[in-house]
Amino acid sequence: MGKRSADTLSEKTKDQPTTSTTTTRKPKKIKSTNKTTTEPLKKEPEAKDNEDDDILSTKVPFIKKTQVEQAVKVLIDHSNKNLETNLDKGELFADQIGANDRFLNLVIGLKRITPKPKHKPIKISSTRIQRFTRRKEITFISKVVGINKLKGKHSSYEARRLLLNNHTLFLADERVLGVLPGILGTKFFKSNKLPIGIDITKPDRLKAELERAIGNTYLRLNNGSCLNIKVADLGRLNFDQILLNLTDVLGQLGKKLPLDGWNNVASVHLKLGTSISLPIWLAPLTDDLTSNGRFSTTLTKLEIDKIKAAEDRIALKKEKKSNKLPTKLDRIVPV
């Protein structure tokens, strides 16, 4: 019995080193796994740097530069193809060449409509000016069209179409802005080339007034939920200049848009006159205010006052109806 017990003890002692060696190998495996887990942590800053490089501007960090570049390239190709085909078709399609497919437009979709229509300028470069004035008083501008001449020589549809296609920007005396829409016709409305009002009553400030009008593009706030901004002339600006214009315009939209700026924007698209709209940013389908969610809205003081006034009117009508009912019942004579 003693020998067997000794043999068993010796067998156990022989087994002990094997178990100890296995336990010493396990930490090595754990260390190796730790090395693999630390590798992704080193790559995370590189991914963040790539995300920062893809930002169009620090003022609009949620708009990706690659998305904007792809949309601009596609629209430039579309414009060039349409230009070639329309030139082959002749003069009948000249208005589409000059007024529609050569201008890049930024389309802003709003969550809520604007309470009051008004005009907000955003800086952008422009060229070739056509100006309407009350009298032919300005001599240093290449071409001036008076109201009488506009009603006479340019009264036909063909003359107004050529006038529209030969110029990219129209300026007008503020005193005649009210009568111009009826004279120019619907073609100017569709092409988004309505004249911009300037003050020409002060000759010493005329140069600065013209430079201010030429160096800006104009955002017209209508009563709808879709706004259109003319960003660039594809026939005059190269790819890099178009991107710079887009960056400047998008960077200023937060201050120009009504009802809390970007928090009121649902979508941003780029389009030409005859092309489809290409999205460059869509609001996420959340109600998170920090990420400009599609369903996140902050009511302004004016909106709160309007809602309260509407509720008061409804309550007053209900009160009047309740007061009138007893008087009508009292007049009924029982049979």
NORJO-V155625 format. One record per backbone hydrogen bond with DSSP energy under -1.0 kcal/mol. CO is the residue of the C=O (numbers start at 1). NH is the residue of the N-H. E is the energy in kcal/mol with one decimal. If there is no record, write none. Layout:
# NORJO-V155625
CO_NH_E ; CO_NH_E
This chain:
# NORJO-V155625
1_5_-2.0 ; 2_6_-2.1 ; 3_7_-2.9 ; 4_8_-2.7 ; 5_9_-2.2 ; 6_10_-2.8 ; 7_11_-2.3 ; 8_12_-2.0 ; 9_13_-2.4 ; 10_14_-1.9 ; 11_15_-1.8 ; 12_16_-1.6 ; 15_19_-1.8 ; 16_20_-2.4 ; 17_21_-2.4 ; 18_22_-1.7 ; 19_23_-1.8 ; 20_24_-1.7 ; 21_25_-1.3 ; 22_26_-1.2 ; 25_29_-1.6 ; 26_30_-2.1 ; 27_31_-2.5 ; 28_32_-2.2 ; 29_33_-2.1 ; 30_34_-2.0 ; 31_35_-1.9 ; 32_36_-1.5 ; 33_37_-1.9 ; 34_38_-1.6 ; 43_47_-1.5 ; 44_48_-1.8 ; 45_49_-2.2 ; 46_50_-2.0 ; 47_51_-1.8 ; 48_52_-2.3 ; 49_53_-2.0 ; 50_54_-1.1 ; 52_55_-1.1 ; 54_65_-4.7 ; 60_63_-1.6 ; 63_56_-2.1 ; 64_68_-1.6 ; 65_69_-2.6 ; 66_70_-2.3 ; 67_71_-1.9 ; 68_72_-2.4 ; 69_73_-2.3 ; 70_74_-2.1 ; 71_75_-2.1 ; 72_76_-2.3 ; 73_77_-2.1 ; 74_78_-2.2 ; 75_79_-2.4 ; 76_80_-2.3 ; 77_81_-2.2 ; 78_82_-2.2 ; 79_83_-2.2 ; 80_84_-1.9 ; 81_85_-2.1 ; 82_86_-2.6 ; 83_87_-1.8 ; 84_88_-1.3 ; 85_89_-1.1 ; 90_93_-1.0 ; 91_94_-1.6 ; 93_97_-1.3 ; 94_98_-2.4 ; 95_99_-2.2 ; 96_100_-1.0 ; 96_101_-1.8 ; 100_273_-1.8 ; 102_234_-2.8 ; 104_231_-3.1 ; 104_232_-1.2 ; 105_271_-2.0 ; 106_229_-2.3 ; 107_269_-2.6 ; 108_227_-2.7 ; 109_266_-3.4 ; 109_267_-1.5 ; 118_221_-3.2 ; 120_219_-2.6 ; 122_217_-3.9 ; 128_169_-1.2 ; 130_171_-2.8 ; 131_145_-1.9 ; 132_173_-1.6 ; 135_137_-2.0 ; 145_133_-1.4 ; 146_150_-2.1 ; 147_151_-2.0 ; 148_152_-1.4 ; 149_154_-1.7 ; 152_155_-1.3 ; 156_160_-2.0 ; 157_161_-2.1 ; 158_162_-2.2 ; 159_163_-2.1 ; 160_164_-2.1 ; 161_165_-2.2 ; 162_166_-1.8 ; 169_130_-2.2 ; 170_196_-2.4 ; 171_132_-3.1 ; 172_198_-2.4 ; 173_176_-1.9 ; 179_183_-1.1 ; 180_184_-3.0 ; 181_185_-1.7 ; 186_190_-2.3 ; 187_191_-1.6 ; 188_193_-2.2 ; 189_192_-1.0 ; 196_172_-2.5 ; 198_174_-2.0 ; 202_205_-1.1 ; 203_206_-1.0 ; 205_209_-2.0 ; 206_210_-2.4 ; 207_211_-2.4 ; 208_212_-2.0 ; 209_213_-1.8 ; 210_214_-2.6 ; 211_215_-2.2 ; 215_124_-1.5 ; 217_122_-3.3 ; 219_120_-3.0 ; 225_110_-3.1 ; 227_108_-2.8 ; 229_106_-3.4 ; 232_104_-2.9 ; 233_236_-1.6 ; 233_237_-2.0 ; 238_242_-2.0 ; 239_243_-1.9 ; 240_244_-1.9 ; 241_245_-2.2 ; 242_246_-2.4 ; 243_247_-2.3 ; 244_248_-2.3 ; 245_249_-2.5 ; 246_250_-2.7 ; 247_251_-1.8 ; 252_256_-1.1 ; 253_257_-2.5 ; 260_263_-1.8 ; 261_264_-2.0 ; 262_265_-1.7 ; 264_111_-2.7 ; 266_283_-2.6 ; 267_109_-2.5 ; 268_280_-2.7 ; 268_281_-1.5 ; 269_107_-2.5 ; 270_278_-3.1 ; 271_105_-2.8 ; 278_270_-2.3 ; 281_268_-2.6 ; 284_286_-2.4 ; 284_294_-3.6 ; 286_295_-2.6 ; 288_293_-2.7 ; 289_292_-1.2 ; 293_296_-1.4 ; 300_304_-2.4 ; 301_305_-2.3 ; 302_306_-2.0 ; 303_307_-2.5 ; 304_308_-2.3 ; 305_309_-2.4 ; 306_310_-2.3 ; 307_311_-2.3 ; 308_312_-2.2 ; 309_313_-2.0 ; 310_314_-2.1 ; 311_315_-2.3 ; 312_316_-2.2 ; 313_317_-2.1 ; 314_318_-2.1 ; 315_319_-1.9 ; 316_320_-2.1 ; 317_321_-2.3 ; 318_322_-2.2 ; 319_323_-1.6 ; 320_324_-1.6 ; 321_325_-1.5 ; 324_328_-1.6 ; 325_329_-1.9 ; 326_330_-2.0 ; 327_331_-1.1
